[in-house]
Amino acid sequence: QIQLVESGGGLVQAGNSLRPSCAASGHTFNWDAMAWFRQAPGKEREFVAAIRWISAWTYYSDSVKGRFTITRDTTKNTMYLQMNSLKPEDTAVYYCAATNQVRSSNGAYYRDVTYEYWGRGTQVTVSS
């Protein structure tokens, strides 16, 4: 059974950095893409960033572009999210997601319904 486990969240002051990671285990195979989503209290889950597993093409939401960087280590089956210049509005539970199905449209990678596998999330809290 495939499992995605996030780690590396925490409490930081605004302007600082965090680097959560997502490790895949179980019967793993070549992903098409992995992604980060987040959900703040009282809000809907929103897309943060995604990365194509083989090509390493990346996709970012406008709210994090230029501050966050998504990467992956194919040898460790692990994905990372380097979060710099954090703001209080970045406070949320961050979820890792993955899909092994190739999509015909780049737009698909921004949608949560694209991803079959999900982690349980890691809390990121940014204080002002």
N, C-alpha and C positions, 0 to 999 in steps of 0.2 A: 504494500500500500504506500502510495506516494504521500510524503509529508513535507510541508513547508514550515520552517520555524524561523521566526524573526527574533532578532536580539539587537542590543545596542541603543535602545531608546533611553530616555532619561529626562532629567530636569536641568535646563541651562538658562542662562541669562540671555536676553536679546543681544544679538551681534555675535554670539558664539557659534560653535559648530558641533555637529554630531554626525556619526557615520553608522547608521543601523545596517545590519546585514540580514540576508535571508538564505538559509541553507536548505537544500532539497535532499531528501533521503528516501529510502525505500526502492521500489522498482523504477529507477529513473532512466530516462532516455533523452534523446536530443530534444530540447525544447524548441519551439519556434520563437517564443518570446516570454519574457518575464516583466513584471510591472510592479509599481508601487501605487497604492491608493491610500487615501486617508479619510477619516471621518471625525469631525469635531462634534462636541455635544450639541444636540438639537439640529444638526445639519445632515444633509445627505452625503453619502460617500462620494468622493471626487477623485478623479485621475490626478496623479502627480507626475509620473514618468514611466517610460517603458523602454526596453532594449531588446532587439532581435538577437537571438542567442548566437547564431553563426556569424552574421555580418557585423554585429555590434552597432547597427543603426539605432539611433535614439530618438525618443519623442518626449517632449516636455509640455506641461501646462504653462500657460503664460505667467501664472502667479509664482512659479519657481524658476523659470528660465533665467540663466545667468547666476543663480545662487546654488542650485542643486546640480549634482552630477551623478548619473546612474552608470554603473559599470558591472561587469560580471567576470567571474573566474571559471572558465569551463572545466578546468581540471579539478576544481573543488565543488562544482555544482552550486556555486554561491553567487548571489547578487548583492550589490552594495548601493547605498545612497549617501553620497557625501553632501551634507547639508551645511552650507555656510551662510553667514549673515542672517541667522535665524531671527524671526519676528514673532511676537506673541500670537499673531494670526496663523502661524504654522502649528500651533498646539492642536494635537489630534492623536487618535490611534492610527498608526501606520500599518497597512496590511500589504503583504507580499502576495502576488498572484502569478500564475503561470498557465501557458497553453502549449499544447503540442500540435496544434492544427495551424497550418499555414493559411493566412487570410489574404484575400485578393485585394483588399483596400487598406491603405495605411490608416484610414480613419478608424478602422476596427480596433486598433491597438489602444485607443483612447477610451474604449467602452468596457465596463466591468463585465458585461455578458460574454465578452470574448474569452474570458479566462475560466478554465474548468477547476483549477486547483487554487486553494486559498490557505494562507496561514491564519493564525489566531490574533495576530497583531502585536505591536509594541507601542507603548505610550511615549509620546514626545510632548514635553511641556516646556514652553518658553516663557520665562517671566520678564516683565518689563522693568 
